[in-house]
Amino acid sequence: ISGSLIRGNTSTSVGGGLYHRAGALNVSNSIIALNRSQLVGGGVYADSSIGSFTNNVVDRNAATYLGGNIFLFSIPSLDIENNCITHGEKNGFEVVMPVNISFRYNDCFGNTPADIVSFVPDSTNGSFPPLYADTAACDYHLLVHSGAIDAADPADMDPDGSRADIGAFG
């Protein structure tokens, strides 16, 4: 999945926006917003997935019990890098088994009651207001004073030669 908008979906069980089980999961430069799950994984629910989840915005998704924005069950290997994971309810990023997950250069901000659950992020990750242009219009470009600008993996570069941004347009 690349360059996609997954918005306004509802699930009566798990994975309101995106449900993936067993196999390769590669998502990049996409927006997953305003989805809802009655149980867990309002934005994303992944189980037994391998691959990468890179340069995405996961915003304002909700689940009744766990993983409002992202919920990971049993993960053989998943790289999660350069994402804005923001304003999710109930929690932002949540895992059952915190192993085999590379979680780097992500902005986890404004999720309630917690940004990250059952996982200890390293110092490459942050929590700062992303300052999106206009979430009501689904415009997730970053405003000039966003902490996510020039905050992605230093090995990734923007077309202008500066360090890449975190989020869907990085």
C-alpha positions in Angstrom: 0.0 0.0 0.0 1.6 3.3 -1.0 0.2 6.8 -1.2 -3.2 5.8 0.0 -5.9 7.4 2.1 -7.8 5.0 4.4 -10.4 7.1 6.1 -13.7 6.9 7.9 -14.2 3.1 8.0 -15.8 1.1 10.8 -15.3 -2.5 12.0 -17.5 -4.4 14.4 -14.5 -6.3 15.6 -10.9 -5.5 14.8 -9.0 -3.4 12.3 -11.2 -0.4 11.5 -9.0 1.0 8.8 -6.6 -1.8 8.0 -6.7 -5.4 9.0 -3.7 -7.7 8.1 -3.0 -11.2 9.1 -0.2 -13.6 8.1 2.1 -12.4 5.4 3.9 -9.4 4.0 2.6 -6.0 5.1 4.3 -3.0 3.5 2.6 0.4 3.9 4.3 3.7 2.9 3.4 7.4 2.4 -0.2 6.8 3.4 -2.8 8.4 5.7 -4.9 6.2 8.0 -7.4 8.5 9.7 -10.8 8.7 11.5 -11.4 4.9 11.4 -13.1 3.0 14.3 -13.1 -0.5 15.6 -15.5 -1.8 18.2 -12.8 -4.0 19.8 -9.1 -3.3 19.0 -7.0 -1.7 16.3 -9.0 1.3 15.3 -6.6 2.4 12.6 -4.4 -0.7 12.0 -4.6 -4.3 13.3 -1.7 -6.5 12.3 -1.2 -10.2 13.3 1.7 -12.4 12.1 2.9 -9.7 9.7 6.3 -9.1 8.3 7.5 -6.0 6.4 7.6 -2.3 6.9 5.3 0.5 7.9 7.1 3.7 6.8 6.4 7.4 6.4 2.7 7.3 7.3 0.2 9.4 9.3 -2.0 7.4 11.6 -4.4 10.0 13.2 -7.6 10.2 15.2 -8.5 6.5 15.0 -10.4 4.9 17.8 -11.0 1.5 19.4 -13.1 0.6 22.3 -10.6 -1.5 24.2 -7.0 -1.4 22.8 -4.8 0.1 20.1 -6.8 3.1 18.9 -4.3 3.9 16.2 -2.1 0.8 15.8 -2.5 -2.6 17.5 0.1 -5.4 16.8 -0.5 -9.0 17.9 2.1 -11.6 17.1 4.8 -10.1 14.8 7.6 -12.1 13.3 9.4 -9.0 12.0 8.1 -5.5 11.3 10.0 -2.2 10.8 8.0 0.8 11.9 9.8 4.0 11.0 9.1 7.8 10.3 5.4 7.7 11.2 3.2 10.3 12.9 1.0 8.3 15.3 -1.3 10.9 16.8 -4.5 11.6 18.7 -5.6 7.9 18.9 -8.1 6.7 21.4 -7.7 4.2 23.3 -4.0 4.5 23.1 -1.7 5.2 20.1 0.7 2.3 19.6 0.0 -1.0 21.4 1.6 -4.4 21.1 0.9 -7.8 22.7 4.4 -9.2 22.3 7.1 -6.4 22.1 9.6 -8.5 20.2 10.8 -8.4 16.5 9.7 -4.8 16.1 12.0 -2.1 14.9 10.4 1.1 16.0 12.4 4.2 15.0 12.0 7.9 14.3 8.2 8.0 15.1 6.2 10.9 16.5 3.7 9.5 19.0 1.6 12.5 20.3 -1.7 13.2 21.9 -3.0 9.6 22.2 -5.2 8.9 25.1 -4.7 7.6 27.7 -1.2 6.7 26.5 1.0 7.2 23.4 2.7 3.8 23.6 1.6 0.7 25.6 3.6 -2.5 26.3 6.6 -1.4 24.3 9.6 0.7 25.3 10.7 3.0 22.4 14.3 4.0 22.0 15.6 7.6 21.9 15.0 8.1 18.2 11.3 8.4 18.8 9.6 11.6 20.1 6.3 13.1 21.3 5.7 16.5 19.8 2.7 18.3 18.2 2.9 17.4 14.5 1.0 20.6 13.5 -0.9 19.3 10.5 -2.2 21.8 8.0 -5.9 21.0 8.2 -7.2 17.6 9.6 -10.8 18.5 8.9 -10.0 18.6 5.2 -7.7 15.6 5.5 -4.6 17.7 4.7 -1.8 16.2 6.7 1.1 18.3 5.3 3.2 19.6 8.2 3.2 23.3 9.1 6.5 25.2 9.2 7.0 24.9 13.0 6.2 21.2 13.2 8.6 19.1 15.3 8.2 16.3 12.6 10.1 18.4 10.0 13.6 17.2 9.4 13.2 14.6 12.2 13.1 11.3 10.2 15.9 8.8 9.9 19.1 10.9 9.1 19.8 8.5 6.3 16.6 9.6 4.5 16.7 12.8 2.6 14.1 15.2 1.2 14.4 16.2 -2.5 15.9 19.6 -1.4 18.8 17.7 0.3 17.6 18.2 3.9 16.9 15.5 6.4 13.5 13.9 5.6 10.3 14.7 7.5 8.3 12.3 9.6 4.8 11.5 8.2 3.2 10.7 4.9 5.0 13.3 2.9 8.5 12.6 4.2 
